[in-house]
Amino acid sequence: MFNLIGAVISGLIVGTLALWLYPHHIEANWVETVLLGVGGSLLAGLVTASRSPGGIGQGVSRAGCLASVLGALVLIFLGRHFGWV
């Protein structure tokens, strides 16, 4: 249960940062923001796990948080490019 609560809180933080850093204004409610943050974290985790010998589950780091925000920014860009947003 605490993992789910932690994922929602971190998704909200990552999604909010990504929406704030994106150059164009995007309307999103808190559920969409959480999903964006979680999706960005998953995207960043998949990319970094495929490139690191340790694999998934290395804990929390500043680089991982930055990668999560960058992953969410990529998802926003793809959504705007393909007309999903």
Secondary structure as GFF3:
##gff-version 3
##sequence-region A 1 85
A	DSSP	alpha_helix	2	21	.	.	.	ID=ss1
A	DSSP	alpha_helix	30	51	.	.	.	ID=ss2
A	DSSP	alpha_helix	62	81	.	.	.	ID=ss3
###
